């Protein structure tokens, strides 16, 4: 499920086109394991970046490492087995920084994961490109997460 929303502008203020990415996935893994996949550096490096330089405790800023990119993650909230929230940049100059909320809750024998990333201002080409990249990127990332947790498969491309 992908939900794209635009909050109403304040009365009298110019309208700004804002978008938020919302995705929901059902996973066979337990809420504890899904939470750990985001909050434990070793687990995160098994399905998302190649490496994590630093810890993922609340208040910490760490660096995620891919073959061609490094970017910071700042953890702002972590409620074990329930919620993990972080901020991260969409460009090298930190002009666009979004907040990502990952909520997990039990569902049957597995977990329901809700992910929200935003806000993205789509009034500029840069914001619109970041929003579109986020839709594609999170769909791919959540497929990699499911492959890792539910099937013990690493879908990341070999470099």
Phi and psi restraints in degrees (value plus and minus 20) as a CYANA .aco file:
   2 UNK   PHI    -144.3  -104.3
   2 UNK   PSI     106.8   146.8
   3 UNK   PHI    -142.9  -102.9
   3 UNK   PSI     103.9   143.9
   4 UNK   PHI    -133.9   -93.9
   4 UNK   PSI     101.5   141.5
   5 UNK   PHI    -145.1  -105.1
   5 UNK   PSI     134.1   174.1
   6 UNK   PHI    -150.9  -110.9
   6 UNK   PSI      92.2   132.2
   7 UNK   PHI     -86.9   -46.9
   7 UNK   PSI     130.7   170.7
   8 UNK   PHI     -87.0   -47.0
   8 UNK   PSI     123.8   163.8
   9 UNK   PHI     -95.1   -55.1
   9 UNK   PSI     132.9   172.9
  10 UNK   PHI     -85.8   -45.8
  10 UNK   PSI     128.2   168.2
  11 UNK   PHI     -80.0   -40.0
  11 UNK   PSI     109.3   149.3
  12 UNK   PHI      66.8   106.8
  12 UNK   PSI     -37.6     2.4
  13 UNK   PHI    -109.4   -69.4
  13 UNK   PSI     129.4   169.4
  14 UNK   PHI     -83.9   -43.9
  14 UNK   PSI     125.2   165.2
  15 UNK   PHI     -92.3   -52.3
  15 UNK   PSI     114.1   154.1
  16 UNK   PHI    -138.0   -98.0
  16 UNK   PSI     110.9   150.9
  17 UNK   PHI    -101.2   -61.2
  17 UNK   PSI      90.0   130.0
  18 UNK   PHI    -136.6   -96.6
  18 UNK   PSI     119.1   159.1
  19 UNK   PHI    -149.4  -109.4
  19 UNK   PSI     130.6   170.6
  20 UNK   PHI    -149.9  -109.9
  20 UNK   PSI     119.2   159.2
  21 UNK   PHI    -111.7   -71.7
  21 UNK   PSI     108.9   148.9
  22 UNK   PHI    -151.5  -111.5
  22 UNK   PSI     107.4   147.4
  23 UNK   PHI    -155.6  -115.6
  23 UNK   PSI     126.9   166.9
  24 UNK   PHI    -148.1  -108.1
  24 UNK   PSI     116.4   156.4
  25 UNK   PHI    -156.2  -116.2
  25 UNK   PSI     124.3   164.3
  26 UNK   PHI    -123.3   -83.3
  26 UNK   PSI     107.6   147.6
  27 UNK   PHI    -142.4  -102.4
  27 UNK   PSI     130.4   170.4
  28 UNK   PHI     -99.1   -59.1
  28 UNK   PSI     -40.3    -0.3
  29 UNK   PHI     -91.4   -51.4
  29 UNK   PSI     138.3   178.3
  30 UNK   PHI     -91.6   -51.6
  30 UNK   PSI     136.9   176.9
  31 UNK   PHI     -76.1   -36.1
  31 UNK   PSI     -56.6   -16.6
  32 UNK   PHI     -81.9   -41.9
  32 UNK   PSI     -63.4   -23.4
  33 UNK   PHI     -90.2   -50.2
  33 UNK   PSI     -58.2   -18.2
  34 UNK   PHI     -85.4   -45.4
  34 UNK   PSI     -64.9   -24.9
  35 UNK   PHI     -79.4   -39.4
  35 UNK   PSI     -64.0   -24.0
  36 UNK   PHI     -83.1   -43.1
  36 UNK   PSI     -51.6   -11.6
  37 UNK   PHI     -82.5   -42.5
  37 UNK   PSI     -46.4    -6.4
  38 UNK   PHI    -116.1   -76.1
  38 UNK   PSI     -53.7   -13.7
  39 UNK   PHI    -117.5   -77.5
  39 UNK   PSI     -31.7     8.3
  40 UNK   PHI    -127.3   -87.3
  40 UNK   PSI     100.5   140.5
  41 UNK   PHI     -74.5   -34.5
  41 UNK   PSI     -60.1   -20.1
  42 UNK   PHI     -87.1   -47.1
  42 UNK   PSI     -60.2   -20.2
  43 UNK   PHI     -88.3   -48.3
  43 UNK   PSI     -63.1   -23.1
  44 UNK   PHI     -78.8   -38.8
  44 UNK   PSI     -60.8   -20.8
  45 UNK   PHI     -91.4   -51.4
  45 UNK   PSI     -27.7    12.3
  46 UNK   PHI    -105.4   -65.4
  46 UNK   PSI     -34.9     5.1
  47 UNK   PHI    -157.2  -117.2
  47 UNK   PSI     -38.3     1.7
  48 UNK   PHI    -134.4   -94.4
  48 UNK   PSI    -105.6   -65.6
  49 UNK   PHI    -105.2   -65.2
  49 UNK   PSI     150.2   190.2
  50 UNK   PHI     -92.4   -52.4
  50 UNK   PSI     -51.1   -11.1
  51 UNK   PHI    -174.7  -134.7
  51 UNK   PSI     142.5   182.5
  52 UNK   PHI    -149.8  -109.8
  52 UNK   PSI      96.5   136.5
  53 UNK   PHI    -116.8   -76.8
  53 UNK   PSI      76.4   116.4
  54 UNK   PHI     104.2   144.2
  54 UNK   PSI    -196.5  -156.5
  55 UNK   PHI    -120.3   -80.3
  55 UNK   PSI     152.4   192.4
  56 UNK   PHI    -141.2  -101.2
  56 UNK   PSI      14.8    54.8
  57 UNK   PHI     -99.3   -59.3
  57 UNK   PSI     135.9   175.9
  58 UNK   PHI     -77.7   -37.7
  58 UNK   PSI     113.6   153.6
  59 UNK   PHI      70.4   110.4
  59 UNK   PSI     -28.6    11.4
  60 UNK   PHI    -111.0   -71.0
  60 UNK   PSI     132.7   172.7
  61 UNK   PHI    -139.3   -99.3
  61 UNK   PSI     106.2   146.2
  62 UNK   PHI    -145.5  -105.5
  62 UNK   PSI     153.8   193.8
  63 UNK   PHI    -139.5   -99.5
  63 UNK   PSI     107.8   147.8
  64 UNK   PHI    -112.4   -72.4
  64 UNK   PSI     118.0   158.0
  65 UNK   PHI    -140.6  -100.6
  65 UNK   PSI     104.7   144.7
  66 UNK   PHI    -138.0   -98.0
  66 UNK   PSI     148.8   188.8
  67 UNK   PHI     -76.5   -36.5
  67 UNK   PSI     -56.3   -16.3
  68 UNK   PHI    -137.3   -97.3
  68 UNK   PSI      -9.8    30.2
  69 UNK   PHI    -177.5  -137.5
  69 UNK   PSI     127.7   167.7
  70 UNK   PHI    -150.8  -110.8
  70 UNK   PSI     115.8   155.8
  71 UNK   PHI    -166.6  -126.6
  71 UNK   PSI     135.8   175.8
  72 UNK   PHI    -108.3   -68.3
  72 UNK   PSI     132.6   172.6
  73 UNK   PHI    -148.2  -108.2
  73 UNK   PSI     111.8   151.8
  74 UNK   PHI    -139.8   -99.8
  74 UNK   PSI      92.9   132.9
  75 UNK   PHI     -99.2   -59.2
  75 UNK   PSI     105.9   145.9
  76 UNK   PHI    -131.3   -91.3
  76 UNK   PSI     -39.3     0.7
  77 UNK   PHI    -178.5  -138.5
  77 UNK   PSI     120.5   160.5
  78 UNK   PHI    -169.4  -129.4
  78 UNK   PSI      91.5   131.5
  79 UNK   PHI    -132.4   -92.4
  79 UNK   PSI      88.4   128.4
  80 UNK   PHI     -67.4   -27.4
  80 UNK   PSI     111.7   151.7
  81 UNK   PHI      42.5    82.5
  81 UNK   PSI      -5.5    34.5
  82 UNK   PHI    -152.8  -112.8
  82 UNK   PSI     -72.2   -32.2
  83 UNK   PHI    -170.0  -130.0
  83 UNK   PSI     120.1   160.1
  84 UNK   PHI    -156.5  -116.5
  84 UNK   PSI     105.7   145.7
  85 UNK   PHI    -147.8  -107.8
  85 UNK   PSI     114.6   154.6
  86 UNK   PHI    -165.6  -125.6
  86 UNK   PSI     141.4   181.4
  87 UNK   PHI    -133.1   -93.1
  87 UNK   PSI     130.3   170.3
  88 UNK   PHI    -178.1  -138.1
  88 UNK   PSI     137.1   177.1
  89 UNK   PHI    -110.4   -70.4
  89 UNK   PSI     134.3   174.3
  90 UNK   PHI    -127.3   -87.3
  90 UNK   PSI     -22.6    17.4
  91 UNK   PHI    -164.1  -124.1
  91 UNK   PSI     144.6   184.6
  92 UNK   PHI     -89.8   -49.8
  92 UNK   PSI     -41.0    -1.0
  93 UNK   PHI    -115.0   -75.0
  93 UNK   PSI     -15.0    25.0
  94 UNK   PHI      39.0    79.0
  94 UNK   PSI      10.9    50.9
  95 UNK   PHI     -94.7   -54.7
  95 UNK   PSI     -48.0    -8.0
  96 UNK   PHI    -145.8  -105.8
  96 UNK   PSI      91.2   131.2
  97 UNK   PHI    -141.5  -101.5
  97 UNK   PSI     108.6   148.6
  98 UNK   PHI    -136.4   -96.4
  98 UNK   PSI     144.5   184.5
  99 UNK   PHI    -130.2   -90.2
  99 UNK   PSI     111.4   151.4
 100 UNK   PHI    -131.9   -91.9
 100 UNK   PSI     106.0   146.0
 101 UNK   PHI    -134.4   -94.4
 101 UNK   PSI     105.9   145.9
 102 UNK   PHI    -135.5   -95.5
 102 UNK   PSI      92.2   132.2
 103 UNK   PHI    -125.0   -85.0
 103 UNK   PSI     114.2   154.2
 104 UNK   PHI    -145.9  -105.9
 104 UNK   PSI     120.6   160.6
 105 UNK   PHI    -169.1  -129.1
 105 UNK   PSI     131.5   171.5
 106 UNK   PHI     -80.7   -40.7
 106 UNK   PSI     123.0   163.0
 107 UNK   PHI    -169.5  -129.5
 107 UNK   PSI      87.1   127.1
 108 UNK   PHI      41.0    81.0
 108 UNK   PSI    -148.3  -108.3
 109 UNK   PHI    -111.6   -71.6
 109 UNK   PSI     -15.7    24.3
 110 UNK   PHI    -151.4  -111.4
 110 UNK   PSI    -158.9  -118.9
 111 UNK   PHI    -159.4  -119.4
 111 UNK   PSI     123.7   163.7
 112 UNK   PHI    -125.0   -85.0
 112 UNK   PSI     101.7   141.7
 113 UNK   PHI    -128.0   -88.0
 113 UNK   PSI     107.6   147.6
 114 UNK   PHI    -135.6   -95.6
 114 UNK   PSI     104.9   144.9
 115 UNK   PHI    -137.2   -97.2
 115 UNK   PSI     115.5   155.5
 116 UNK   PHI    -152.5  -112.5
 116 UNK   PSI     111.6   151.6
 117 UNK   PHI    -153.1  -113.1
 117 UNK   PSI     109.2   149.2
 118 UNK   PHI     143.4   183.4
 118 UNK   PSI    -192.9  -152.9
 119 UNK   PHI    -104.6   -64.6
 119 UNK   PSI     132.6   172.6
 120 UNK   PHI    -134.5   -94.5
 120 UNK   PSI     101.8   141.8
 121 UNK   PHI    -105.5   -65.5
 121 UNK   PSI      97.0   137.0
 122 UNK   PHI    -119.6   -79.6
 122 UNK   PSI       0.5    40.5
 123 UNK   PHI     -92.9   -52.9
 123 UNK   PSI     -38.6     1.4
 124 UNK   PHI    -137.7   -97.7
 124 UNK   PSI     138.3   178.3
 125 UNK   PHI     -82.0   -42.0
 125 UNK   PSI     -57.6   -17.6
 126 UNK   PHI     -82.0   -42.0
 126 UNK   PSI     -64.5   -24.5
 127 UNK   PHI     -87.2   -47.2
 127 UNK   PSI     -61.0   -21.0
 128 UNK   PHI     -84.8   -44.8
 128 UNK   PSI     -61.9   -21.9
 129 UNK   PHI     -82.6   -42.6
 129 UNK   PSI     -61.9   -21.9
 130 UNK   PHI     -84.6   -44.6
 130 UNK   PSI     -62.1   -22.1
 131 UNK   PHI     -82.0   -42.0
 131 UNK   PSI     -65.6   -25.6
 132 UNK   PHI     -84.3   -44.3
 132 UNK   PSI     -62.3   -22.3
 133 UNK   PHI     -83.8   -43.8
 133 UNK   PSI     -56.6   -16.6
 134 UNK   PHI     -85.0   -45.0
 134 UNK   PSI     -62.2   -22.2
 135 UNK   PHI     -78.7   -38.7
 135 UNK   PSI     -68.7   -28.7
 136 UNK   PHI     -87.3   -47.3
 136 UNK   PSI     -65.0   -25.0
 137 UNK   PHI     -84.5   -44.5
 137 UNK   PSI     -64.3   -24.3
 138 UNK   PHI     -89.0   -49.0
 138 UNK   PSI     -55.2   -15.2
 139 UNK   PHI     -80.9   -40.9
 139 UNK   PSI     -63.8   -23.8
 140 UNK   PHI     -86.9   -46.9
 140 UNK   PSI     -64.5   -24.5
 141 UNK   PHI     -82.2   -42.2
 141 UNK   PSI     -62.2   -22.2
 142 UNK   PHI     -90.5   -50.5
 142 UNK   PSI     -48.2    -8.2
 143 UNK   PHI     -87.3   -47.3
 143 UNK   PSI     -60.2   -20.2
 144 UNK   PHI     -86.1   -46.1
 144 UNK   PSI     -58.2   -18.2
 145 UNK   PHI     -81.7   -41.7
 145 UNK   PSI     -68.1   -28.1
 146 UNK   PHI     -82.9   -42.9
 146 UNK   PSI     -61.8   -21.8
 147 UNK   PHI     -80.9   -40.9
 147 UNK   PSI     -61.8   -21.8
 148 UNK   PHI     -87.3   -47.3
 148 UNK   PSI     -71.6   -31.6
 149 UNK   PHI     -93.2   -53.2
 149 UNK   PSI     -64.7   -24.7
 150 UNK   PHI    -110.2   -70.2
 150 UNK   PSI     -43.1    -3.1
 151 UNK   PHI    -150.3  -110.3
 151 UNK   PSI     -19.3    20.7
 152 UNK   PHI      33.8    73.8
 152 UNK   PSI      22.3    62.3
 153 UNK   PHI    -140.9  -100.9
 153 UNK   PSI     119.4   159.4
 154 UNK   PHI    -121.9   -81.9
 154 UNK   PSI      91.0   131.0
 155 UNK   PHI    -110.8   -70.8
 155 UNK   PSI     -21.2    18.8
 156 UNK   PHI     -84.0   -44.0
 156 UNK   PSI     122.2   162.2
 157 UNK   PHI     -86.4   -46.4
 157 UNK   PSI     124.5   164.5
 158 UNK   PHI     -98.6   -58.6
 158 UNK   PSI     116.2   156.2
